[in-house]
Amino acid sequence: MNYARLPQTSAQIALPAWRARTLFVFLLLGMAGLFARAIYLQGVHTDFLQQKGDARYSRVVEVPAHRGMITDRNGEPLAISTPVDSVWASPPDVVADSAQLRQLARLLEMSVGSLKERLFDTSREFVYLKRQLPPDQARRVAALGIPGVSLQHEYRRYYPGGEVAAQLLGFTDVDDNGREGLELAMHDVLRGKPGSQRVIKDRRGHIVEDVASLRAPKEGRDVALSIDSKLQFIAFREIRQAVVEREAKAGAIVVLDARSGEVLALANWPAYNPNNRSRPALAAMRNRAVTDLFEPGSTMKPFAVAAVLEEGKFKPGTRVDTGNGHLTIGNRTIHDTHPAASLTVAEVLQKSSNVGAARLALSLSPQIFWNHLSRSGFGAESGCGFPGEAAGKLRKYQTWRPIEQATMSYGNGISVNLLQLARAYTIFANDGELKPVSMLKQETPVGGSPVYSAQTARAVRDMLELVVQPGGTAPLAQIPGYRVAGKTGTAHKLLNGIYVDRYIASFVGMAPASDPRLIVAVMLDEPGGKEYYGGQIAAPVFGSVMNASLRALEVPYDASLDNVLPSVGPVLEEST
């Protein structure tokens, strides 16, 4: 069957010319837009892109500053900063198997469960796993090579003396900020300023290159204290032993340079070890010598005597009517433990007569007596600069009743801290001049404030020598080879406004009495047992500390080595 060949046709569609031109225009506009965007991003908005790019691999890390060292007056370190490492993690980047987790938990002394909680909390990009590890332990952590786990270099505070000067030095927190004591008071000087450095990190968070130092760290300045480490250890050893042996609640001791007012030793018991990061009991942290107030008892009597001598009311040999140990003022009666019809002014101190001291104080107007006490530093801070120092209490004379003026002469109705009391005795050691106290080493001599004439101060010092002789209240304070001058104190404690049968036993003294070099003040809070008088339990502590300290400083003798006179019978108890 033949079919006729059909004609071949080609369908051609003619497109309008405007479509091609329109497409070309759109392509040109797109290219122009991309070109403009490129110019904007590369030329105008380049900082933003650079920042985002750097964020993928570049970091600015803080470079910690070395905290300044605290030394004693002879350069011996009391607080130093040692390099440590802290372990941190970036949870989104952590990749670790079970074996690595167990090893890491063991090195960090953590449970595996606690470690997982921190490592896999992807809502956080940074978390500390353990702060301030020793370098060897930190290196073992780094050797595990766990992605997302890194080390950060830091410093940790170390106290070579441990608990010996704990309350004085205080401590720092985990971020090396001063939190207590002189670490807090001197923080701005010690801390320094951290620096910063730009580094490149890989995707696992490990630093692979140091790019540039943006700001060098500024190291903290060293601080030299007035403390003498040898004397500090002596004072700490003796106050600890006394508190334990006497079953006391607490105790404190201060050793001053009598000439400059510098604090050569200041110790407390109970104490704590500042190298142990676990929080100690608040009672152990208190620097009782500065922050705790107490009624000083008979250690105030020398100031009543000095006031009347300065005013010309009495002389050391003037006899005082002591009324056979009784003095009634209003509805109150003052008693003496050892009654006498009369005593000389010197014997009032030697025998520690409350009646005699009251008679002396009442011979002055309230304003004059208050002026003498105020000028002696009572009722004001000592000026040592220690955080939390208690100023003491000396009420305005306008509010005094006669009985209050009388009892204040023997240390009731007035409160002091131990450092403040020790400072007041610089008056008798420096011919009437009250010295400022300092916990920092003084390079130049420091002037004081005149309070009494040299004649008055020397007269009181001579009377204080009688206190430590047989017939006085503190023969146990005598020291072979040195003349000693001092005063005992025993005061009832106030509880809810009522005096109770709990006691503060104290002793403040100086030696050598011919030219005082040291002042030592001792306080024992609530001693147990039958003995609680200052002459019985505080004076021996003074004797031990003063004896060892004078020999450590090689202070020349001012008496024969057999100058200690035996006391006949028991120690004379002072009136409370």
Secondary structure, DSSP 8 states (H G I E B T S, - for coil): ----------------HHHHHHHHHHHHHHHHHHHHHHHIIIIISHHHHHHHHHHHHEEEEEE------EE-TTS-EEEEEEEEEEEEE-GGG----HHHHHHHHHHHT--HHHHHHHHT-TT-S-EEEEEEE-HHHHHHHHHT--TTEEEEEEEEEE-TTGGGGHHHH--B-TTS-B-SHHHHHTHHHHS-B-EEEEEEE-TTS-EEEEEEEEE--B----EEBS--HHHHHHHHHHHHHHHHHTT-SEEEEEEEETTT-BEEEEEEES---TT--S---HHHH--HHHH--B--GGGGHHHHHHHHHHTTS--TT-EEE-GGGEEEETTEEEE-SS--SEEEHHHHHHHT-HHHHHHHHHTS-HHHHHHHHHHTTTTS--S---TT----B---GGG--HHHHHHHTTTSS-BB-HHHHHHHTHHHHTTTEE---BSB--SS----EE-S-HHHHHHHHHHHHHHTSTTSS-GGG-BTTB--EEEEEEEEEEETTEEEEEEEEEEEEEESTTS--EEEEEEEES--SS---IIIIIHHHHHHHHHHHHHHTT---SS-TT-----SSS------
